[in-house]
Amino acid sequence: MIKKCLFPVAGYGTRFLPATKAQPKEMLPILTKPLVQYGVEEASDAGLKEIAFVTGRNKRAIEDHFDITYELEDHLKGSSRENSLKSIRNLIDECSFSYTRQVQMKGLGDAILTGYAIIGNEPFGVILADDLCFGEEGIMSQMIKVYEKYKCSVVAVEEVAPEDVNKYGIISGQPLDERHTRVETMVEKPEPDQAPSNLAIIGRYILTADIFDILRTTALGRGGEIQITDALQTQARQGKVIAYRFKGQRFDCGSIDGFVNATNFFYQRMK
């Protein structure tokens, strides 16, 4: 049973400067909730109640958000605004939260490896809060079922425009059915004429524990960083990675366009 979910949140958020100069990008709100809370809710709904954050400088607000603020709660007690903290208080009551710091920004693979101290030798989920996902069933809940069937690493994928493949890790492999592919090839941000497909990995993973040993020996890849895509390619050569086309909608909230689209989408649902 998978119990832990890792959130790499150490990035600088430069695409949202100056808003992210002193505030984590993961704390930018979609309506009244920060991006990272949507991700933690998705993990909790999937049964992943042990939440692990890999943080960096200027990320203290994330720790404060997932903690009780006694003065504020006392101030709101008995008022019409008391229920406004219900969603975050439920998470605080249901989940445990652990933190470790990524000292240098050396890529997503390095961030995940940094999380070993609080994950240990067991399978775990990974959620990138930049990718805000919505579905009748949470994306991570769907992926847990895939893991339970295949007992190997799982990556969530969706089709992207051919001209956008150089923004993602791209996979190809042997289709098992319309939603599942046994991955054979993974390429990090290929140019359109070198991409093996237009199936792009989005910010949802389930990783088996051997990924840590693989990451320790993975050479620096694209951008001089340790790429999780390169480490997963090692597993894929052994037939141990399943790509899953999830049911739902994903918003790239690491971009301004995606952030605005997500805000409009959730605002319309609120009406």
Backbone bond lengths (Angstrom), bond angles and torsions (degrees), N, CA, C in turn:
res aa  C-N    CA-C-N  psi(-1)  N-CA   C-N-CA  omega(-1)  CA-C   N-CA-C  phi
1 M - - - 1.471 - - 1.522 109.91 -
2 I 1.316 116.57 130.67 1.460 120.92 178.75 1.531 109.00 -85.61
3 K 1.318 115.34 129.20 1.460 120.72 -175.82 1.521 113.03 -118.44
4 K 1.339 117.37 -19.55 1.460 120.40 -169.77 1.523 111.50 -114.42
5 C 1.323 114.97 146.67 1.464 121.35 175.50 1.522 108.95 -133.25
6 L 1.314 115.35 129.63 1.465 122.22 -177.49 1.521 110.08 -100.08
7 F 1.324 115.52 134.09 1.464 122.59 177.62 1.531 108.80 -118.88
8 P 1.338 118.75 103.16 1.465 120.08 173.19 1.531 109.05 -76.02
9 V 1.321 117.39 112.92 1.470 121.16 -174.20 1.531 111.46 -129.94
10 A 1.326 116.98 28.79 1.466 119.63 -174.59 1.523 113.59 -90.24
11 G 1.338 118.48 -6.56 1.464 120.76 -174.65 1.520 113.59 -64.58
12 Y 1.322 114.72 160.74 1.470 120.82 -175.62 1.525 113.55 -81.98
13 G 1.324 118.86 -23.63 1.459 120.41 -178.72 1.511 113.31 67.51
14 T 1.334 116.94 41.36 1.468 120.62 -172.30 1.526 113.35 -66.09
15 R 1.347 117.55 -22.89 1.467 118.81 -179.02 1.522 111.90 -71.15
16 F 1.336 117.16 -11.41 1.462 120.27 -179.57 1.527 112.81 -114.05
17 L 1.318 116.92 16.21 1.467 119.31 174.04 1.529 109.93 -64.41
18 P 1.338 118.49 145.09 1.462 127.38 4.95 1.533 114.86 -86.77
19 A 1.353 118.34 1.67 1.463 119.18 -176.48 1.522 112.39 -59.89
20 T 1.353 116.14 -29.71 1.459 119.84 -176.46 1.526 113.63 -99.88
21 K 1.322 116.97 14.90 1.470 119.78 179.06 1.523 111.16 -61.67
22 A 1.334 117.14 -42.07 1.463 120.82 -178.89 1.521 112.26 -125.09
23 Q 1.346 117.37 7.48 1.456 122.04 -177.63 1.520 109.34 -129.55
24 P 1.323 119.43 133.55 1.454 120.18 177.82 1.524 111.42 -61.08
25 K 1.324 116.55 138.82 1.467 119.47 178.18 1.523 110.71 -61.20
26 E 1.354 116.25 -29.20 1.466 120.05 -179.41 1.520 112.31 -68.74
27 M 1.336 117.35 -13.55 1.461 121.52 178.80 1.518 112.45 -96.54
28 L 1.337 117.58 1.14 1.460 119.28 174.86 1.528 108.61 -65.76
29 P 1.330 117.91 135.42 1.468 119.57 -172.28 1.518 113.67 -87.87
30 I 1.323 115.02 138.85 1.463 122.36 162.01 1.526 104.80 -101.35
31 L 1.319 116.63 106.40 1.468 123.36 -167.51 1.524 109.09 59.68
32 T 1.323 118.86 -114.86 1.467 120.04 -173.32 1.524 113.36 -106.94
33 K 1.343 117.85 6.04 1.462 119.75 -179.77 1.524 109.94 -123.46
34 P 1.329 117.55 139.65 1.462 119.26 176.62 1.528 111.07 -70.46
35 L 1.315 115.00 154.14 1.463 120.91 -178.96 1.524 112.12 -50.00
36 V 1.318 116.76 -45.77 1.462 119.94 -173.65 1.525 111.71 -64.66
37 Q 1.331 118.11 -28.48 1.467 119.46 179.10 1.519 111.07 -67.87
38 Y 1.335 117.03 -37.54 1.467 119.08 176.12 1.532 110.11 -58.27
39 G 1.324 116.38 -41.92 1.452 120.23 -179.64 1.517 112.63 -66.13
40 V 1.334 116.68 -42.26 1.460 119.91 179.52 1.523 110.51 -66.82
41 E 1.318 117.41 -37.13 1.470 119.95 175.56 1.530 110.78 -61.52
42 E 1.318 116.64 -40.97 1.464 120.60 178.60 1.530 110.71 -62.67
43 A 1.335 116.53 -43.14 1.462 120.41 178.47 1.523 110.97 -63.82
44 S 1.317 116.80 -46.05 1.463 121.21 -178.41 1.525 111.27 -62.28
45 D 1.331 116.51 -42.06 1.463 120.36 178.70 1.530 111.85 -61.88
46 A 1.342 116.66 -26.58 1.458 121.41 179.31 1.526 112.28 -86.53
47 G 1.341 116.31 0.66 1.456 120.41 -179.84 1.504 114.45 91.48
48 L 1.325 117.19 4.94 1.464 121.74 178.49 1.523 107.75 -91.60
49 K 1.327 115.51 91.15 1.465 121.82 -171.47 1.520 113.28 -96.18
50 E 1.338 117.57 -9.68 1.459 121.20 178.27 1.522 107.67 -100.20
51 I 1.327 115.95 104.06 1.463 122.57 -172.17 1.522 109.24 -99.17
52 A 1.323 115.94 126.19 1.462 121.72 -178.71 1.523 109.32 -120.03
53 F 1.322 116.43 128.06 1.463 121.52 179.28 1.524 110.18 -110.77
54 V 1.328 116.09 133.53 1.460 121.93 167.53 1.517 106.31 -101.57
55 T 1.311 116.51 106.94 1.458 121.99 -170.49 1.530 111.46 -106.74
56 G 1.322 115.25 179.64 1.452 122.89 175.69 1.515 109.29 -145.39
57 R 1.305 116.01 -163.79 1.465 120.27 179.53 1.531 110.50 -64.76
58 N 1.308 115.94 151.09 1.473 123.18 177.66 1.524 113.12 62.22
59 K 1.335 117.76 28.82 1.460 121.08 -179.64 1.533 111.79 -111.84
60 R 1.305 117.60 12.48 1.459 120.96 -176.30 1.532 112.16 -59.79
61 A 1.330 117.04 -29.09 1.462 120.31 -178.37 1.526 111.85 -61.20
62 I 1.339 117.45 -29.65 1.459 120.10 178.34 1.524 110.02 -66.49
63 E 1.329 116.64 -44.89 1.464 120.36 177.66 1.528 110.42 -61.31
64 D 1.319 117.12 -43.08 1.467 120.52 -179.16 1.524 111.14 -65.11
65 H 1.327 116.86 -35.16 1.469 119.81 -177.96 1.525 110.98 -64.68
66 F 1.333 116.48 -40.11 1.463 119.98 -178.95 1.526 110.56 -94.06
67 D 1.313 115.25 46.17 1.452 122.89 178.05 1.527 108.11 -145.94
68 I 1.299 116.24 159.50 1.463 121.02 -179.57 1.528 109.61 -78.00
69 T 1.325 116.96 134.66 1.462 122.53 174.22 1.523 106.87 -109.94
70 Y 1.318 115.83 92.76 1.455 120.39 -171.20 1.529 112.32 -60.58
71 E 1.330 116.71 -41.86 1.464 119.51 -177.12 1.528 110.84 -63.12
72 L 1.338 116.95 -44.29 1.460 120.83 -179.15 1.529 110.52 -66.05
73 E 1.329 117.33 -43.69 1.456 120.20 -178.68 1.526 110.94 -64.90
74 D 1.317 115.74 -37.22 1.467 119.19 177.66 1.522 110.44 -67.18
75 H 1.340 115.99 -38.00 1.459 120.58 -179.87 1.532 111.41 -65.04
76 L 1.353 116.06 -37.23 1.471 120.48 -176.84 1.523 113.39 -85.79
77 K 1.309 117.64 -12.82 1.465 121.31 -174.10 1.533 110.67 -57.32
78 G 1.341 115.28 126.54 1.456 120.77 178.64 1.510 114.91 83.27
79 S 1.348 117.48 -3.08 1.461 120.46 -179.51 1.519 110.63 -95.86
80 S 1.333 115.45 173.01 1.465 120.44 179.80 1.521 112.00 -69.20
81 R 1.324 117.23 -14.23 1.457 121.37 -178.36 1.526 113.26 -97.37
82 E 1.314 116.84 4.12 1.468 119.53 -174.74 1.529 111.68 -60.57
83 N 1.337 117.00 -37.79 1.463 119.98 -177.66 1.527 113.70 -73.99
84 S 1.334 117.42 -8.15 1.466 119.64 -178.10 1.525 111.96 -67.26
85 L 1.320 117.61 -18.72 1.462 120.87 178.15 1.531 112.67 -100.05
86 K 1.341 116.46 4.97 1.458 119.65 -173.97 1.529 112.33 -60.79
87 S 1.341 117.66 -43.98 1.469 120.23 -174.99 1.523 111.55 -64.35
88 I 1.332 117.19 -42.80 1.462 119.14 -178.78 1.523 110.39 -74.75
89 R 1.325 117.78 -34.88 1.462 119.71 178.05 1.528 110.99 -65.47
90 N 1.326 117.61 -36.00 1.459 120.63 176.52 1.526 111.09 -61.31
91 L 1.338 116.58 -42.80 1.462 119.89 178.37 1.527 111.17 -63.56
92 I 1.329 116.43 -42.38 1.467 120.20 -179.90 1.525 110.40 -61.27
93 D 1.329 115.93 -38.15 1.464 120.05 -179.74 1.527 112.18 -73.78
94 E 1.332 117.55 -33.47 1.460 121.49 -173.26 1.526 113.67 -88.08
95 C 1.323 117.23 -28.90 1.467 121.24 -169.48 1.526 111.21 -116.04
96 S 1.321 115.29 160.78 1.460 121.48 168.17 1.521 108.24 -109.13
97 F 1.326 117.40 151.20 1.457 122.16 -174.02 1.525 109.74 -130.12
98 S 1.336 115.04 128.36 1.464 121.46 178.96 1.524 108.66 -128.27
99 Y 1.340 115.65 154.05 1.466 120.65 -173.60 1.519 110.43 -138.86
100 T 1.320 115.26 139.34 1.452 121.38 169.06 1.520 107.26 -141.65
101 R 1.332 117.24 159.59 1.468 119.99 -171.71 1.523 111.44 -111.29
102 Q 1.331 115.80 134.01 1.453 122.44 170.53 1.522 107.70 -84.80
103 V 1.311 116.55 113.05 1.467 120.74 -171.58 1.521 111.34 -71.27
104 Q 1.335 116.99 -41.19 1.459 121.53 178.20 1.522 109.39 -123.78
105 M 1.326 116.33 145.21 1.450 121.06 179.22 1.536 108.44 -82.57
106 K 1.329 116.44 92.68 1.467 121.04 -176.52 1.522 111.93 -118.40
107 G 1.337 116.68 26.96 1.445 119.71 174.05 1.514 113.64 104.50
108 L 1.343 114.54 165.61 1.466 120.64 -178.19 1.520 111.07 -63.87
109 G 1.331 116.90 -37.31 1.460 119.01 178.12 1.520 111.68 -60.01
110 D 1.324 116.53 -42.04 1.469 120.33 178.25 1.520 111.01 -66.69
111 A 1.335 117.38 -38.46 1.463 120.39 178.50 1.525 110.65 -62.08
112 I 1.331 116.00 -42.70 1.469 119.48 179.22 1.525 110.38 -66.26
113 L 1.326 117.20 -41.17 1.468 120.50 177.51 1.527 110.98 -62.37
114 T 1.319 117.28 -37.19 1.460 121.15 176.84 1.527 110.79 -60.04
115 G 1.324 116.29 -31.21 1.460 120.50 -179.73 1.511 114.70 -72.36
116 Y 1.341 117.87 -6.66 1.472 120.12 -178.98 1.523 111.73 -55.89
117 A 1.323 116.96 -35.53 1.467 120.78 -176.65 1.524 112.13 -58.67
118 I 1.331 117.78 -28.91 1.467 119.36 -178.62 1.531 112.93 -113.66
119 I 1.332 116.83 -6.60 1.466 120.03 175.40 1.528 110.48 -94.34
120 G 1.334 117.17 -48.58 1.456 120.34 -178.03 1.517 112.37 77.27
121 N 1.323 116.00 -163.52 1.465 121.73 -173.74 1.522 111.71 -92.00
122 E 1.326 115.35 70.73 1.457 120.08 177.92 1.526 109.04 -153.81
123 P 1.334 117.82 157.01 1.470 119.69 177.50 1.525 110.45 -66.32
124 F 1.327 116.56 152.97 1.466 120.27 -174.92 1.522 110.19 -155.92
125 G 1.310 115.06 159.31 1.449 121.26 174.62 1.517 111.01 -91.68
126 V 1.316 115.87 157.36 1.469 122.81 172.50 1.516 107.87 -132.36
127 I 1.321 116.35 129.13 1.461 121.81 175.73 1.520 109.05 -124.74
128 L 1.320 116.47 127.68 1.463 122.36 171.97 1.522 107.05 -96.25
129 A 1.322 115.65 113.66 1.470 120.39 -172.43 1.518 112.58 -62.30
130 D 1.340 117.66 -22.93 1.468 120.66 177.41 1.524 112.06 -57.34
131 D 1.325 115.84 -33.54 1.459 120.74 179.29 1.524 108.71 -91.25
132 L 1.298 115.94 101.12 1.462 122.25 178.44 1.518 107.99 -89.96
133 C 1.325 116.06 119.71 1.463 120.89 -174.82 1.518 110.74 -115.66
134 F 1.321 114.56 145.37 1.451 120.67 178.07 1.519 109.27 -134.37
135 G 1.327 116.19 134.24 1.454 121.69 174.91 1.512 109.32 -159.25
136 E 1.315 116.08 160.18 1.462 118.96 176.57 1.518 110.45 -58.98
137 E 1.335 115.63 -33.52 1.461 122.18 168.34 1.513 107.07 -117.19
138 G 1.330 117.77 135.47 1.453 120.89 -177.78 1.521 111.98 -57.57
139 I 1.332 116.23 147.84 1.462 120.65 -177.73 1.526 110.71 -61.76
140 M 1.338 117.25 -42.34 1.456 118.85 -179.62 1.523 111.45 -66.61
141 S 1.317 117.74 -34.57 1.466 120.56 175.75 1.526 110.68 -62.69
142 Q 1.324 116.55 -40.45 1.463 120.26 176.35 1.521 111.12 -62.57
143 M 1.335 116.23 -41.52 1.459 120.45 -176.18 1.528 112.21 -70.86
144 I 1.317 116.71 -31.20 1.467 119.76 175.68 1.526 109.94 -58.39
145 K 1.325 116.80 -41.25 1.469 120.67 178.64 1.526 111.48 -64.29
146 V 1.338 116.25 -37.13 1.466 119.94 177.27 1.524 109.68 -65.09
147 Y 1.323 116.67 -43.90 1.467 120.12 178.63 1.526 111.09 -61.29
148 E 1.313 116.41 -43.24 1.464 119.83 -178.63 1.526 111.88 -62.26
149 K 1.328 116.59 -28.38 1.467 120.48 179.06 1.521 111.83 -80.93
150 Y 1.343 117.62 -43.97 1.463 120.78 -170.82 1.535 113.59 -103.28
151 K 1.333 118.60 -17.58 1.470 123.11 176.55 1.527 112.49 55.84
152 C 1.329 116.22 43.60 1.460 120.78 176.34 1.531 108.22 -149.26
153 S 1.314 116.24 179.81 1.457 119.87 179.30 1.526 111.16 -63.33
154 V 1.340 115.19 147.38 1.459 122.00 -178.31 1.521 108.47 -131.66
155 V 1.322 116.73 134.76 1.467 121.19 173.83 1.521 108.37 -122.13
156 A 1.317 116.26 139.24 1.462 121.09 175.50 1.516 109.01 -84.11
157 V 1.331 116.91 135.48 1.461 120.81 -178.39 1.523 110.31 -134.11
158 E 1.329 114.87 157.18 1.456 121.85 171.45 1.520 108.22 -148.13
159 E 1.326 115.40 157.60 1.455 120.00 177.24 1.526 109.51 -74.59
160 V 1.339 116.14 137.71 1.458 121.47 176.02 1.524 108.35 -124.84
161 A 1.311 116.04 163.29 1.456 120.35 177.57 1.530 109.56 -61.45
162 P 1.336 118.40 140.01 1.470 120.57 -177.83 1.525 113.55 -53.17
163 E 1.327 116.64 -33.75 1.471 118.89 -178.77 1.531 112.52 -74.05
164 D 1.342 117.14 -8.52 1.466 120.22 -178.54 1.523 113.45 -104.23
165 V 1.328 118.06 3.03 1.468 119.25 -175.33 1.521 112.39 -63.28
166 N 1.347 117.47 -24.30 1.467 119.36 -178.84 1.524 113.19 -76.34
167 K 1.333 117.02 7.69 1.464 121.31 174.72 1.527 112.34 -102.04
168 Y 1.335 117.50 -3.49 1.463 121.27 -169.22 1.523 112.07 -136.71
169 G 1.341 114.76 166.38 1.447 120.73 160.81 1.516 107.90 -78.71
170 I 1.321 117.31 131.98 1.463 122.60 -174.67 1.531 109.25 -115.98
171 I 1.335 115.83 138.76 1.464 120.21 -177.68 1.526 111.14 -118.88
172 S 1.312 114.83 159.19 1.461 121.80 166.24 1.517 107.00 -149.06
173 G 1.329 116.43 161.37 1.450 118.96 -179.17 1.511 112.12 171.71
174 Q 1.331 115.03 -156.68 1.449 122.09 -176.47 1.522 110.58 -96.20
175 P 1.339 118.49 111.10 1.469 119.16 178.26 1.522 110.88 -63.48
176 L 1.330 116.19 133.78 1.459 121.99 176.22 1.527 110.58 -96.66
177 D 1.331 115.38 -33.51 1.457 123.40 172.49 1.524 105.93 -163.76
178 E 1.310 117.97 -166.89 1.473 119.52 -173.65 1.527 112.94 -68.29
179 R 1.313 118.92 -17.48 1.460 120.78 -177.23 1.531 114.43 -115.90
180 H 1.316 117.80 -15.29 1.464 120.77 -173.91 1.528 110.56 -120.75
181 T 1.333 115.22 133.16 1.460 122.08 176.97 1.521 108.84 -130.83
182 R 1.331 117.04 130.31 1.461 119.30 172.38 1.528 106.99 -81.53
183 V 1.303 116.10 115.26 1.461 121.48 -170.35 1.525 110.65 -72.81
184 E 1.333 115.13 135.82 1.465 122.10 174.67 1.518 111.17 -114.08
185 T 1.333 116.54 -36.69 1.464 121.02 -176.25 1.516 109.84 -131.56
186 M 1.329 116.24 137.03 1.466 122.42 174.57 1.525 107.59 -134.43
187 V 1.317 116.22 130.11 1.461 121.30 -178.71 1.522 108.38 -129.70
188 E 1.322 116.87 131.19 1.456 121.41 -179.62 1.523 110.87 -85.41
189 K 1.326 116.31 115.81 1.460 124.32 173.79 1.528 113.63 49.22
190 P 1.334 117.18 57.27 1.474 119.21 179.33 1.527 111.54 -74.61
191 E 1.307 115.79 156.55 1.457 119.71 170.94 1.533 108.39 -69.88
192 P 1.334 118.08 151.68 1.472 120.60 -175.22 1.520 114.47 -51.37
193 D 1.337 117.29 -37.00 1.466 119.03 -177.90 1.528 112.67 -79.42
194 Q 1.350 117.45 -3.44 1.461 121.12 179.92 1.523 112.32 -117.00
195 A 1.323 117.19 1.24 1.464 120.78 -176.43 1.529 110.01 -77.33
196 P 1.349 117.55 135.10 1.466 120.32 179.13 1.525 113.59 -74.40
197 S 1.339 117.39 -15.40 1.466 122.58 177.73 1.524 106.94 -168.33
198 N 1.332 116.05 -170.10 1.467 119.60 171.07 1.523 110.61 -116.90
199 L 1.340 116.91 24.78 1.464 121.53 175.62 1.524 108.88 -89.02
200 A 1.321 115.72 111.98 1.457 122.06 -173.06 1.522 111.63 -104.96
201 I 1.327 115.22 139.33 1.462 121.31 175.06 1.523 108.57 -76.71
202 I 1.329 117.15 130.24 1.462 121.12 174.75 1.537 108.44 -107.13
203 G 1.300 116.50 -179.43 1.455 120.67 -168.00 1.510 116.86 -78.34
204 R 1.330 117.14 50.61 1.460 123.21 175.35 1.522 108.82 -140.09
205 Y 1.326 115.95 124.29 1.458 121.92 -179.85 1.525 109.51 -138.14
206 I 1.312 116.02 150.93 1.457 122.04 158.50 1.525 105.61 -121.59
207 L 1.322 116.30 125.25 1.459 121.75 -173.52 1.515 110.60 -120.07
208 T 1.318 116.03 138.75 1.452 120.54 175.05 1.529 109.25 -83.31
209 A 1.325 116.00 159.68 1.464 121.02 -169.18 1.526 113.39 -63.05
210 D 1.350 118.16 -25.70 1.461 119.27 -178.63 1.527 112.75 -67.71
211 I 1.318 117.62 -10.03 1.468 120.14 178.48 1.522 111.08 -61.14
212 F 1.341 117.74 -29.23 1.462 119.78 -179.16 1.533 111.05 -67.08
213 D 1.341 117.37 -45.21 1.467 119.98 177.59 1.523 110.66 -62.94
214 I 1.324 116.95 -37.51 1.465 120.29 178.68 1.526 110.20 -65.44
215 L 1.328 116.64 -43.90 1.467 120.02 -179.05 1.527 111.87 -63.40
216 R 1.318 117.27 -32.75 1.471 120.06 -179.33 1.514 112.02 -63.99
217 T 1.318 117.42 -24.63 1.469 120.70 -178.52 1.523 112.63 -113.57
218 T 1.327 117.12 8.72 1.464 120.75 179.28 1.519 110.28 -79.74
219 A 1.313 117.06 125.74 1.458 121.54 -179.99 1.529 110.49 -70.18
220 L 1.315 115.83 158.52 1.452 120.46 174.86 1.522 109.37 -58.75
221 G 1.331 115.59 135.97 1.448 120.59 -178.16 1.513 112.22 -113.55
222 R 1.306 116.00 -142.54 1.463 121.82 -176.78 1.523 110.43 -54.97
223 G 1.326 116.14 134.45 1.456 121.04 179.93 1.516 113.74 74.69
224 G 1.339 117.68 10.29 1.454 120.16 -178.46 1.515 113.19 69.67
225 E 1.348 116.65 25.14 1.458 122.00 -177.60 1.528 110.42 -118.86
226 I 1.335 115.47 162.59 1.457 120.92 174.66 1.524 107.26 -83.59
227 Q 1.311 116.75 114.17 1.463 121.84 -173.87 1.526 110.31 -98.02
228 I 1.317 116.57 128.76 1.464 120.34 176.40 1.527 109.95 -63.10
229 T 1.323 117.21 -29.85 1.467 120.70 177.78 1.526 111.24 -59.98
230 D 1.333 117.24 -41.04 1.466 120.79 179.42 1.521 110.94 -65.52
231 A 1.331 116.47 -39.88 1.466 119.82 178.83 1.529 110.93 -67.09
232 L 1.306 116.52 -40.75 1.469 120.27 178.41 1.529 111.61 -65.78
233 Q 1.327 116.99 -30.01 1.466 119.88 176.67 1.527 110.84 -60.35
234 T 1.338 116.44 -35.23 1.465 120.59 176.68 1.529 110.10 -61.86
235 Q 1.323 117.35 -43.70 1.465 120.29 176.63 1.525 111.07 -67.02
236 A 1.331 116.08 -38.02 1.471 119.91 -177.27 1.522 111.32 -63.05
237 R 1.322 117.96 -34.21 1.471 120.36 178.15 1.522 111.60 -60.87
238 Q 1.333 116.04 -23.18 1.465 121.35 178.72 1.530 111.61 -98.38
239 G 1.338 116.34 7.83 1.462 120.74 179.48 1.510 113.51 73.24
240 K 1.325 117.14 26.71 1.459 121.15 -171.32 1.528 113.69 -112.00
241 V 1.331 116.73 28.56 1.466 120.53 174.67 1.522 108.48 -134.98
242 I 1.325 116.55 128.47 1.457 122.81 175.31 1.527 108.56 -111.61
243 A 1.327 116.41 128.42 1.466 121.71 172.31 1.522 107.91 -93.80
244 Y 1.324 115.37 132.87 1.468 120.90 -175.24 1.517 110.02 -121.87
245 R 1.332 115.95 122.22 1.474 120.87 174.41 1.526 107.02 -83.07
246 F 1.297 115.64 104.63 1.463 121.43 -172.23 1.522 112.09 -74.85
247 K 1.316 114.73 160.13 1.460 122.05 174.87 1.515 107.66 -96.76
248 G 1.319 116.51 117.64 1.449 119.52 -179.87 1.512 111.80 145.44
249 Q 1.309 114.88 -165.27 1.462 122.30 -175.67 1.517 109.09 -128.76
250 R 1.305 115.69 141.31 1.459 121.25 -178.32 1.520 110.14 -124.76
251 F 1.327 115.40 136.85 1.464 121.91 178.03 1.525 108.93 -117.02
252 D 1.316 116.59 127.12 1.463 121.32 177.37 1.524 108.56 -82.68
253 C 1.322 115.47 88.23 1.460 120.00 -176.90 1.523 112.18 -83.04
254 G 1.333 116.98 7.08 1.454 120.10 168.09 1.513 111.79 -80.90
255 S 1.331 116.68 -7.25 1.466 122.11 175.54 1.524 109.17 -114.91
256 I 1.312 116.39 153.03 1.460 120.38 -179.24 1.528 110.59 -64.49
257 D 1.334 117.53 -42.72 1.468 120.42 178.82 1.522 111.04 -58.97
258 G 1.328 117.10 -47.15 1.459 120.89 -179.48 1.511 112.31 -64.78
259 F 1.320 116.44 -37.71 1.462 121.63 178.79 1.527 110.58 -63.24
260 V 1.322 116.46 -44.70 1.466 120.78 179.38 1.531 110.25 -66.65
261 N 1.336 116.57 -41.82 1.470 119.83 178.57 1.523 111.47 -60.96
262 A 1.335 116.91 -41.15 1.467 120.64 179.19 1.524 110.36 -65.29
263 T 1.316 116.37 -42.75 1.466 120.33 179.11 1.524 110.58 -59.63
264 N 1.325 116.52 -46.34 1.472 120.08 179.76 1.529 111.21 -64.28
265 F 1.332 116.65 -41.33 1.461 121.07 -178.95 1.537 111.05 -60.83
266 F 1.312 116.66 -49.03 1.458 119.68 -177.17 1.535 111.56 -73.38
267 Y 1.326 116.78 -28.23 1.461 119.38 175.78 1.525 110.27 -66.55
268 Q 1.321 117.04 -41.67 1.462 120.69 178.96 1.528 110.60 -65.23
269 R 1.322 117.43 -36.71 1.458 120.66 178.43 1.519 112.21 -68.80
270 M 1.322 117.30 -26.60 1.445 122.29 -177.95 1.530 111.72 -75.25
271 K 1.349 116.61 -24.61 1.466 120.52 -175.12 1.540 111.73 -66.90
